[in-house]
Each structure stands twice: as structure tokens, then as C-alpha cells.
Amino acid sequence: MLTGKVALVTGAGRGIGRQIALTLAGYGADVIVNYNGSKEKAEAVVEEIQENGGKAKAVQFSVSDFADTNEKIAALVSAYGHIDILVNNAGITKDNLVMRMSEDDFSAVIDTNLKGTFNTIKILYRQFLKQRAGRIINLSSVTGIMGNGGQANYAASKAGVIGLTKSVARELASRNITVNAVAPGFIATDMTQAMTDEAKEATTNAIPLKRVGEAIDVAEAVAFLASDKASYITGQVLSIDGGLHM
């Protein structure tokens, strides 16, 4: 389904990003596994892809740093000749009530989750135009749609990703480039495992399907949006949340 395509997945060393990288590789894509601090985990993803007959390499840069990201992506385009799929998955949380949230914590989340998404899109914008083809899939969140107490910075960043997605989709549509977002709900990851049992139970009870999602649920949706099967879909937000938001 994705044979011959080169995919850049940011924040792909763990969690949902890891599964997206594995899934895209499973469908034939040559995957660039971006990481910021988790070098060993990113290299483990690359090793797993290669053991399964796929192609991958790990590349370190922080998406919040425009200059470094620009330099690293330019080198990747030079080495591969093209990048066909961009998955903006890199993200962080620094939760707190607004009254207790520091300005630094608000800015850090915005810089990685929202500005980081802008950075990679801006850097690859001309390359996608030159190719007259491309797929951009941005990771938003159900929190960016519904809001969530104690996550004003995260919700704002993910709501911003939705607005960015729709705007860029309009800009690039005439060049056969699609831009979509996926909005995961309560997905079993290291981040959600840190929650108390009471919090997990309360959240699960609020989900109409009465179960927690898996990273593969998100990864398969991303793979679909990255494929030719989704060539007539752009500017959309696909909620993967078991019906939590409907």
C-alpha cells in the first residue's frame, strides 16, 4: 500500500509514534524515525522494522527547534530524494490547573505540539509543492476538541493543530497534497498508564465502547490517510476515541 514511499514520523521512539512507524513500515514505507531524547527506544524501533524486512533509520532533532529541524530535514530530502508522508506525532504534556501553570510550561507544550507541527510542515512545504504530491497527517487529540481540566496548554496546542490542519489543507489541495488530522482519545500508552486506577476507570466508563483504545487503532487510521485510498480526503479530523466525543 505504501511501497516506494518515504515517511517521516516525529516522536516515533515510543507510544503511538512507535506504532505508527511500525505500521507504515509494515505497509512498505521507508520510515524515518525521529526522536528527541529517547535514542535507545528509537533505535529499537528501527531494529524491529529491519528485523521484519522493512527499511528505517533514526534521526534526532527537536521539532520545537526550527533551525535544527530545518537542517536535519534538508539532509534527509537530499539523501532520499523525496519525502512523501509527514506524520506530526511529537508531543509533550505539562499538566496543571491554569492558576498553577507556569508560563514556561504553557510555552513548552505549545512550542512542541503546535509550533513543532508548523515547523515541519513549513520546512517540507516547498518539497511537497515540487513533488505535486504528499500526505500530511497531524496528531491532534480529543482534548483539543472537548477541552480537559488541568490541560489548558495541551488542549490549546491540539486545538491549534486542528486549525493549522484545515488551513494548510486549503493551501495545498490544488497540488494533490492532502492534510488531515487524527484525534486520539484514551489510548493505552506509557502516558495513560501513569494515571491512577480510579482515573482510568472513570475515563473508561465515559467511553461509549467501554474500552481503552490501542496504539494500533491510531496507526491504522494514519496509514489509511497516508495511502492512495484516502486521496479524496483532506482537511478532516478523524476522532479515534471509542465514541467519547460525538
C-alpha positions in Angstrom: 0.0 0.0 0.0 2.9 2.4 0.7 5.7 0.7 -1.2 8.2 3.2 -2.5 7.1 5.9 -0.2 9.3 7.7 2.4 7.6 8.6 5.6 8.9 10.9 8.4 7.3 10.2 11.7 8.2 12.6 14.5 8.3 11.5 18.1 8.4 7.9 16.9 10.5 6.3 19.6 7.6 5.3 21.9 3.9 5.1 22.3 1.6 6.0 19.4 4.5 7.3 17.3 6.3 3.9 17.6 3.3 2.0 16.4 2.7 4.4 13.5 6.3 3.9 12.4 6.0 0.1 12.6 2.7 0.1 10.8 3.8 2.3 8.0 6.9 0.1 7.5 4.6 -2.9 7.5 2.8 -1.4 4.6 6.0 -0.9 2.7 7.1 2.6 3.5 10.7 3.5 4.2 10.4 5.1 7.6 12.5 7.9 9.2 12.1 7.5 13.0 12.5 10.9 14.6 13.3 11.2 18.3 14.4 13.9 20.6 15.7 12.3 23.8 14.8 8.6 23.5 17.7 7.4 21.3 17.7 3.8 22.5 14.0 3.4 22.0 14.1 5.0 18.6 17.0 2.6 17.6 14.9 -0.3 18.9 12.0 0.7 16.6 14.4 0.8 13.6 15.8 -2.6 14.6 12.3 -4.1 14.8 11.4 -2.7 11.4 14.6 -4.0 9.9 14.1 -7.5 11.5 10.7 -7.6 9.8 12.2 -6.9 6.4 11.5 -3.2 6.3 13.7 -0.1 5.9 14.2 2.6 8.6 16.6 5.0 10.2 16.6 7.0 13.3 17.2 10.8 13.2 17.5 13.1 16.2 16.1 16.6 16.4 13.6 18.6 18.5 10.7 19.7 16.3 10.5 22.9 18.5 13.9 24.0 17.2 13.3 25.3 13.7 16.9 25.7 12.7 18.0 22.2 13.7 14.8 20.6 12.3 15.4 22.5 9.0 19.0 21.3 8.8 18.1 17.7 9.5 15.1 17.5 7.2 17.1 19.2 4.4 19.7 16.4 4.8 17.0 13.8 4.7 15.5 15.2 1.5 18.9 15.3 -0.1 19.6 11.7 1.0 16.3 10.2 0.0 15.4 12.5 -2.9 11.8 12.8 -1.6 9.7 12.6 1.5 6.1 11.5 0.7 4.5 11.2 4.1 4.8 13.5 7.1 3.3 12.4 10.4 3.5 15.0 13.1 3.2 12.9 16.2 5.8 14.5 18.6 4.1 15.9 21.6 4.5 16.6 25.4 2.3 17.3 28.4 2.9 19.5 31.4 -0.5 19.3 33.1 -1.7 21.6 35.8 -4.6 23.9 36.6 -4.2 27.3 34.9 -3.8 29.1 38.3 -0.8 26.8 39.0 0.5 26.5 35.5 3.8 28.4 34.8 4.3 30.4 31.7 7.2 28.2 30.8 5.1 25.0 31.0 2.4 26.6 28.8 5.0 27.7 26.2 6.9 24.4 26.2 3.8 22.5 25.3 2.8 25.0 22.6 6.3 25.0 21.2 6.5 21.3 20.7 2.9 20.3 20.0 1.8 23.2 17.8 4.8 25.1 16.7 6.7 21.9 16.1 3.9 20.8 13.7 4.1 24.1 12.0 7.9 23.8 11.7 8.0 20.5 9.9 5.2 21.5 7.6 6.8 24.8 6.7 10.2 23.1 6.1 8.7 20.4 3.8 6.1 22.8 2.1 8.2 23.6 -1.0 9.3 20.0 -1.4 5.7 18.8 -1.4 4.8 21.5 -3.9 7.8 20.5 -6.1 6.6 16.8 -6.0 3.0 17.9 -6.6 2.1 15.1 -4.2 2.2 14.3 -0.5 0.4 13.3 2.7 0.5 15.2 5.9 -1.2 13.7 9.0 -1.1 15.7 12.2 -1.8 14.2 15.6 -4.4 16.2 17.5 -6.4 14.9 20.4 -9.9 14.6 21.7 -8.7 17.0 24.4 -8.3 19.6 21.6 -11.9 19.2 20.7 -13.5 18.8 24.1 -11.1 20.5 26.5 -10.0 19.0 29.7 -9.4 20.4 33.2 -5.8 20.6 34.1 -4.7 20.5 30.4 -5.3 24.0 29.1 -1.8 24.1 27.5 -2.2 20.7 25.9 -5.8 21.3 24.8 -4.9 24.7 23.3 -2.0 23.1 21.4 -4.1 20.3 20.0 -7.0 22.6 19.1 -4.4 24.7 17.3 -3.2 21.7 15.3 -6.8 21.3 14.0 -6.9 24.9 12.8 -3.5 24.5 11.3 -4.5 21.3 9.5 -7.6 22.8 7.9 -5.7 26.0 6.8 -2.8 24.1 5.3 -5.2 21.6 3.6 -6.8 24.6 1.8 -3.4 25.9 0.7 -2.1 22.6 -0.7 -5.2 20.9 -2.1 -4.7 22.2 -5.6 -1.3 20.5 -5.8 -2.6 17.0 -4.9 -1.4 17.2 -1.3 -3.7 16.2 1.4 -3.6 17.3 5.0 -5.6 15.6 7.7 -5.6 15.2 11.5 -6.4 12.3 13.8 -7.7 12.9 17.3 -7.0 10.0 19.6 -9.0 9.6 22.8 -8.0 7.4 25.7 -5.2 5.2 24.2 -3.2 2.7 26.2 0.3 4.2 26.3 3.1 5.0 28.9 1.4 8.3 29.4 -2.0 6.9 30.2 -0.5 4.1 32.3 0.7 6.7 34.8 -2.9 7.5 35.7 -4.5 6.1 38.9 -6.8 3.1 38.6 -9.7 5.3 39.7 -9.0 7.8 36.9 -8.7 5.1 34.4 -12.0 3.5 35.4 -13.8 6.9 35.3 -12.4 7.6 31.9 -13.3 4.2 30.5 -16.8 4.4 31.9 -17.3 7.7 29.9 -16.4 5.9 26.6 -19.4 4.5 24.8 -17.5 1.5 23.6 -16.4 0.9 27.3 -12.8 0.1 26.5 -9.5 1.7 26.1 -8.1 2.2 22.6 -4.8 0.7 21.4 -2.0 2.5 19.6 -2.6 0.2 16.6 -6.1 1.8 16.2 -4.5 5.2 15.6 -1.7 3.8 13.5 -4.0 2.0 11.1 -6.0 5.3 10.6 -2.8 7.2 9.9 -1.7 4.5 7.4 -5.1 4.8 5.6 -4.8 8.6 5.4 -1.3 8.2 4.1 -2.4 5.9 1.3 -3.9 6.4 -2.1 -7.1 5.1 -0.7 -7.6 8.4 1.0 -6.7 10.6 -2.0 -10.1 12.4 -1.8 -10.0 13.2 1.9 -8.4 16.4 3.1 -8.9 19.0 5.9 -10.6 16.4 8.1 -10.3 15.4 11.7 -10.8 11.7 12.4 -11.6 11.1 16.1 -10.3 7.7 17.3 -11.9 7.7 20.7 -14.5 4.9 21.1 -17.2 7.5 20.8 -16.0 9.7 23.6 -16.7 12.8 21.5 -19.6 12.6 19.2 
